Amino acid sequence: MRPIDYKGNPYFLTEEDIEWVEQTLADMKVEEKVGQLFCLEGGDVHDERDLQKLLEEIKPGGVMYRPGAAAQLQKTHRYLQDYSSVPLLIAANLEAGGNGIAQEGTYFGKQMQVAATDDEDMAYKLGIVAGREGRAVGCNWAFAPVIDIDVNYVNPITNTRTFGSDPKRVLRMAQAYMKGIHEVGLAVSIKHWPGDGIDARDQHLHPTVNSLSCEEWDETFGNVYERMIEAGAHTVMAGHIMLPAYSRKLRDGIKNEALLPASLAPELLNQLLRNQLGFNGMIVTDASVMGGMMMVGRREETVPGSIAAGCDMFLFVKNLQEDFSFMMKGVEKGIISPERLDDAVRRILATKASLKLHQQKKAGTLVPGASALDLLQCEEHQLWAKECADKSVTLVKDTQQLLPLTLDSHKRILLFVKGDNSEGAIAHKKPVSQAFASALEKEGFIITKFNTNKSYDEIDEYWMESTEAFKQKHDLIIYFSNLETYSNQTVVRLEWQNPFGFDMPWFIEEIPTMFISVANPYHLQDVPRIKTFINGYSSGNEYVIQAIVDKLLGKSAFTGINPIDPFCGYWDATL
């Protein structure tokens, strides 16, 4: 294990900071050190009695809440910081803006939307917005940026959460995001080590595999991680992702059954990340309740095993008391040596010291006052989000030269909507198809929404209608898709209604037809013959909706640049 360098990157601690870290560590009992290893999910715990009990019994090192009401979260964060003897790392998934912690936060745009601008300033502004609004609610730690590379278009997780498939663009955008959020005073956690986006599967459900050779990994993921580390990334999130090529290189003779995901693999944490790439900061596991960790060993072994392998902090718990006892037993049995325990706690405390949390606690400024919430969706942040939407919306193809739309030629529009609902999405997905339809109606278009909940008699009537009669009723057909990838959904594809897939675009040679996706950018694999296709990249983002409408009508130009191959490798999708 490489010893911590307090004065080196990313800590840059003063002698006073170092003294605080060492004295705080010296004053801790073993139980308190173990408590520091845990970053808990807050869930619905806001009652002060429950919070006090948590701080007394466990004394966690960090906490993360999902997006909620800003005022309540700020109040909860303030109570936790006021009554914790050691300041907490308070995390949020600030990948797309302040909406990662507060329901009232600015939804700036998914990372792929930002990448489609091909403008690092947009990524920098995303970091500023995410940092300012996260800080206003009390956060000091961003589980972002995602520096995965979206190589495999059927990966169910990376998708629009990434800056795309080009490692160079991923690096440029990630560094700009980090610069912005660092200026606001938050730490980042680059993720998901050693790199998602190669496998077609979901590490939430089982361990997955980055199958690149060592040379291929060095040139892509390795280079991105190394440059982000050099630029000052405070923490790395270790995913439940195997990297067999490097595990075999670093552990000669290792058998397939012994291969472990990075969150539990010492060769990937110590030899590759710390020694080869020179990472001196803190390593946190990805969520320990994901199948990728739970399916590779008995929990009594994997809980302390993650720290013994080289992780410094353990994210979330299955059962708090049980997981805490597993960690304590791991210390007592020597799975976690005293030296490894102290090293992990030192890195946690050094991360806090590098953010000056100990000084903020003394000054009472760890969580700002209620007036700070005025930053959420402030005018400047909204203007930037609108600018990003305008620059990012991408015209993938218009081989029929349909655009711009005019009332003279396209007034009567039949609208098919796919997946625009709020079910299943953690990030409070908002249906936006109605906003899209309303914006067109304000311009004078007549919108008829296709009803997929038809009776069999209605389906027969629709299906048997003559082509000419159908053409006489509609000037334009628009498919509007808001199908978003998210955890535990292994496939996101367009599905058509039975019988016969009656809502499929059978009419593309009869009536002008376009497809607009505001989420998954890969739908051309299922509608390759659509001649006009637009990507917006950010599910539920109303700024994107207005930008799309403006561009459909020719009020602004399409300037977005594909961050990935939207044709999914199919030549016929380009037609």
WOTAMO-V871443 format. One record per helix or strand of 3 or more residues. SS is the DSSP state (H for helix, E for strand). FROM is the first residue (numbers start at 1). TO is the last residue. Records with the same first field share a line. If there is no record, write none. Layout:
SS: FROM-TO  FROM-TO
//
This chain:
H: 15-26  30-36  48-57  70-83  98-100  111-116  120-137  159-161  167-184  214-230  244-250  256-258  262-264  266-276  291-294  299-309  320-332  338-354  357-363  370-375  379-392  407-410  433-442  456-464  467-473  523-525  542-552  571-574
E: 38-41  62-64  89-92  187-193  235-238  282-285  313-315  394-398  412-418  446-449  476-481  513-517  532-535
//
